Amino acid sequence: MLILKDLRTKRSPWQFQIRGARGQYNILPGFIVMKFGEQLRSSIIDEYEWYYIAYDELKETLKKDYVSPPTKQNPKPKRQEWTEEDEGKFISRIEQELDKVYTKQKLKIIEISRRIGSTEKEVKDVVQRMESRRPRARDGSGVQDNDEPDSEDFMLLEEDLNEITAEVNDLAKFVQLNYTGFQKIIKKHDKQTKWILKPVFATRLKAKPFFKDNYDSDIIKLSKLWDTVKSKGKPVTGDSAAGGSQGSFIRQTTKYWVHKDNITEVKLIIMKHLPVLVFNSNKEFDEKDTAITSIYYDNPEVWDLYEGRLKKTEGAEAIRLRWYGGMDTETIFVERKTHREDWTGEKSVKARFAMKEKNVNAYLQGAMLPEAIFEKARKDGKKPAAVINEDERLAKEIQYSILKKGYKPVCRSFYHRTAFQLPADARVRISLDTELTMVREDNLDGRARAGDNWRRMDIGIDFPFSQLPPEDIEIFPYAVLEVKLQTQSGQEPPDWVRQLISSHLVEAVPKFSKFIHGTATLFPTRINLIPFWFPQMDIDIRKPATHNFGIHHAPRTNTTSTSDDEDDDSDDDYDISQESSNTAVANSSDENINRLRKTRDELGDRDLQNRATGNSLDIEEQLAALPLNEDYPLYDSDEEDDEVEAIEEARRIGGWPYYSKVIKKHARLAGQSVLNTLRIVKPIAKPSEVPRSGMQAQLGEGRIISRRFKAPKGKKIHVPVRVEPKVFFAAERTFLSWLEISIWLALAATTLLNFGDKPSRMSFFAAGSLTAIAAFFLLYSVGIYMWRSYAIRTRKAIKYHDKFGPTMLCVMLVLTLVLNAVFELKEREFI
């Protein structure tokens, strides 16, 4: 990651800019590039100050002395060869760094677990005292319970939980930064020395996997404690599924990407406001319980389900089979998503029914009818007959579609989901999907991946599926955050939700779909229409903090804490930490330590005191607020490349096909030249500038230029376009308005010709000019109407406003009136 540092304000905003398919940083005046070494030094956390990877020292170790001193003629002479002795020293040094980081991480995990356990006992004690408190008698004779908990006890507990939460976040940042440092130094080693160490060091990392923990078990424990403390010992109770038993449900969903560096912090932020949704609270946390796997179906010949979901056409469907947990799960959910346009008055719906895994193949092949699937449910009578009838109708429709349209398994999605929701309250439901992976399930290309089975059996939930070939798997680089709000409630989302989705921690990606992304990625030779986010996958979505939002160490209101205990055995932990600290100090130079402190003090904690409060606009919103400097759509397909290829193909054939394409090309270029000339003649209205916000001021005085994303060769980008019935009527009204103008012009021409004193050359000229103008604009309006109607039907993202028609009409009318006046004056001998 590169950070741009402002030498004047000491702030570190950065801006990413795209040119073609590769990303480049647009560095503004007054900024310097801060590389990973500077980023590491500026991200120092006090507690971990002596335990970070000695990145600069390792980098210096890789630099051998020059063979000869540098001169003006040869400022960079050749360095000495890297020897086996040098390699041994480097490996020994990096092993020490790995052991230092691994030891600190394991000790901190133990400390956090013990603190959570201690706080959990205190919370239970406070809740028990509150439940068993004795009220005073009415006459005052009752004995007052001095141990009765009050709001201050819960406030102190909340401070403890806040401190533990901040420590978990600090540990996650410490681990991620060190993991990145090890990856970068190994890459630099292999590049400079030509000795390949990456595969060997990967084995060492597996032996000391300090980066493997995702802290989910601690987050679940903290979530329960936060829920208890914030509700004063009376957490909301009810069905933990909170609507999960419904066959059909309607929600308004917004999706975001979360960078892996911010995943833990986002979880901790949500956890403080919404508890982690646990379906079985009596069971110990098991990572496989959070695994969700879905297999999507489509026709690999026409890809109608893929294109329907991509284009968001009315009634577009997605069919998938989903299960929760491992491959031994017996219950399989058959689901169908149906997209509905807003103008229909309906909402997009997801409907599903459950069946046994052993019956899936027979159902998909048509050997088992839906009546047999629900026969046992009818006999048991546990479900209402209306629900069973609805499920049976859905099963019939899905089975009919699969058999008639030839739907086959094409793509599998796997991820671990952490859901946050109040029990029995589905108004706000947030889920975070991590380790998202797409896998091919088809039998195309002569490979029987699934065979005759409904799913492939050579993989389970063993992420990252290293047994698969690279062409069969796509590991998504980000986590996917879904914020689901029930639309029927009509309530505004909480303030913390608005702050989260407007913060630097997330990147909004409307209409993102795992099915669409996986299909487009895994079938590059078969899919030509790609989603709009596809060309942006190489962009680093990390952004500078725009306001003071996130996990922080809050100042304590009192030196006394509910976790203070004279018998606490924290001295042992301190001795261990102190011993490790002394060892680390012995391996570090005083100069490096001073540099660490100096850099950290200069940069500060992101200049929180100068940061705007409230929900500031993020980078994308600020770019959208600025006037565009170029007149082209944001997303573009490679139509020009297609034209060149078509001409080259026609050249080989020769004859009329070749000449016709050449003529079309030159006609198009000539038309573009005419339009460019008209743009010069026509006055262009320029938008007024939007006042610069605080974030824009941080970006410097330079101009922010928006860039377009170009589709890869042979692909076209589909941009979602919302089309409602009133759009068609608007196009018709515009056409009728032009038609009315043409009729009035023709009527004026007829009046000049037939109702004058006597026909003259002047009257013939005026009538002829107006008739020609009327005929021209009649044909022009018909062409524009047909072009707009076609674009609306095909949902093309074009400019629907008319930039030339009104201007041409005014110019022609003015010229006609001027010429008419000149000829009339000459006729009467005034000039």
ZILINNOR-V407678 format. One record per helix or strand. SS is the DSSP state (a for helix, b for strand). FROM is the first residue (numbers start at 1). LEN is the number of residues. If there is no record, write none. Layout:
BEGIN
ss & from & len
SS & FROM & LEN
SS & FROM & LEN
END
This chain:
BEGIN
ss & from & len
b & 3 & 4
b & 16 & 4
b & 22 & 4
b & 31 & 4
a & 36 & 7
a & 46 & 3
a & 55 & 7
b & 66 & 1
b & 79 & 1
a & 84 & 48
a & 151 & 43
a & 198 & 10
a & 216 & 15
b & 248 & 2
b & 252 & 7
a & 260 & 12
b & 276 & 1
a & 287 & 4
b & 291 & 8
a & 304 & 8
b & 317 & 8
b & 331 & 8
a & 342 & 3
b & 349 & 8
a & 357 & 9
a & 370 & 4
a & 375 & 6
a & 385 & 21
b & 408 & 15
b & 425 & 16
a & 470 & 3
b & 473 & 3
b & 479 & 7
a & 487 & 3
a & 495 & 7
b & 507 & 2
a & 514 & 9
b & 529 & 3
a & 534 & 3
a & 570 & 17
a & 590 & 14
a & 608 & 3
a & 619 & 7
b & 635 & 2
a & 639 & 15
a & 656 & 26
a & 694 & 5
b & 709 & 2
b & 716 & 3
a & 725 & 30
a & 761 & 33
a & 805 & 23
END
